Amino acid sequence: MSGQTYLAYDFPLLSSFWAILFFFLWIMWIVLLFRVVLDIFRDDSLSGWGKAGWLVFCIVLPFIGVFVYVVARGKDMGRRETAQAREQQEAFDSYIRETAKGGGSSADELARLSEIRARGDITDEEFRRAKEMVLSGSGRSET
């Protein structure tokens, strides 16, 4: 065994601290870069050329490009992200409301069918077929 053996304690504590710090700073940099690129695409106030310019700036000179973007347009990044989250939540809520509204009971379906027949929108034969479908549970009536 002529080679020198390195053990874990041969790596100084301060060196491991700096290695971990640089690793986490690198991860934070990657996250910031992706957030900036996503914000560039999310921003509706930028024209296509503006988006292309910011992307080229962030790709060619990534450190300077991202820092300039954060300084110049960083205040609105949070607003755009909040607006998108609010839109997604509203779309989800409206989907839930529509789904819950459509899942009425058989009695509700029959009452709705009788109202449609009373208005004259469907014939007695169509009402009878739809009523059979509702009572059999094979499907909902088509209006």
N, C-alpha and C positions, 0 to 999 in steps of 0.2 A: 504494500500500500504506500506508494510513493507520492500520490497526489494529496493535496491539502483538503481536509474535510471542513465544510462550512456548516455550522449549526445555526439554529434560529437566533440564538443570542449574539451571533456575530454581526447581525444587522442592527445598527444603533437605533435607539428609541427615537431620537430626533429625526432620523432619516425615514423611519416608518411613518412618523407623524406627517412629514412633508409629502410623502408618497400618497397617503390617504387624503390629505388636503387637496393636492393637485387632481387626484382622481375625482373627488366630489365637485371641484370647480369645473372640471371637464364635463361631467354629467350635467351640471347646472347650465353650462354654456350650450350644450346640445338641446336641452329643453327650451332655453330662451330662443335659440335659432329656429326651432320648429314652431314656437308660438308666434314669432315674428312673421314667418312665412305663411302660416295659417291666417294671421291677421291681415296680411296683404291681400290674400284671396277673399277674405270675408268682407273687406271694406268696399261698400257700394259707391262711396263718394269718389274713389280713385278711378281714373279712366284706365283703359287697357294699356296705354303707353306708360302711364304712371306706375301701374303694377309691374310692368315689364322692367321699367327703370329701377324700381326698388329691388326687384328680384336679382337683376344683374349686379346691382351695387352690393347686395348681401351675399351673392355667390362669389364675385370676383374679389372683393375685400370684406370677408365675413366679419371680422372683429369690428372694423370701423363702420361698415354698413349697418350692422345690427345696433351698435351703440348710437349711431346717428338717428336711425329709425326710432329707437326707444326715446331719445331726447326730443325729436321733432314730432312724433305722432303717438308717443306712449300714453299720453293722458286719455286718449280716446280708445285705447286697446281694451281696457276694462269695460267701458260702456258698450262697445260692440259685442264683447263676449257675453255681457249681461243681457243685452237685447236678444241675442241669438238663443240663449238659454230660456228667456221668457217666451219667445216664439215657439220653441220646442215644447215647453210646458203647456202653453195654450193649445197647441195642436193636439197634444196628448189628452188634455182635459176634454176638448171637444169630441175627440174620438170616443172617449169613455162615455160621455153624455149621450152621443148618438147610439152607441152600442147598448147602453142601459135602457134607453128609450125604446129601442126596437124590440126588446125582449119581453113584451107584455104577456099576460096570461091568456088563456083561451077565451075567458069571458071578455077581456078587453078587445080581443080580435073580433069576437062575434058582435060586440056593441059597435065597433067601428064599421064592420060589414053592414050592419043594419042601417047605420046612418048613411052609408054610401048608397044603399038600395033606396032609402027614403028620399034621397036627393034625386034619384033617377039616373045615377051614373052607371049602374050595372043593372042587368035584367034579373028577373027572378031565377032563371036557370043558372046564371053565373053566380048568384048569391048562394044557391043550393050547392053547387060544386065547391065553392070556396068554404062554405060551412062544413061540408063533409071533410075537406082537407084539414081544417082547423081541429075538428073533433077527432079525427083519426090520428092527428099528431104527425102526419107525414110531411107537412110543410106549412109554411105560412101563406096566407092569401096574397095574391098579387093585386095591387090597386093601381 
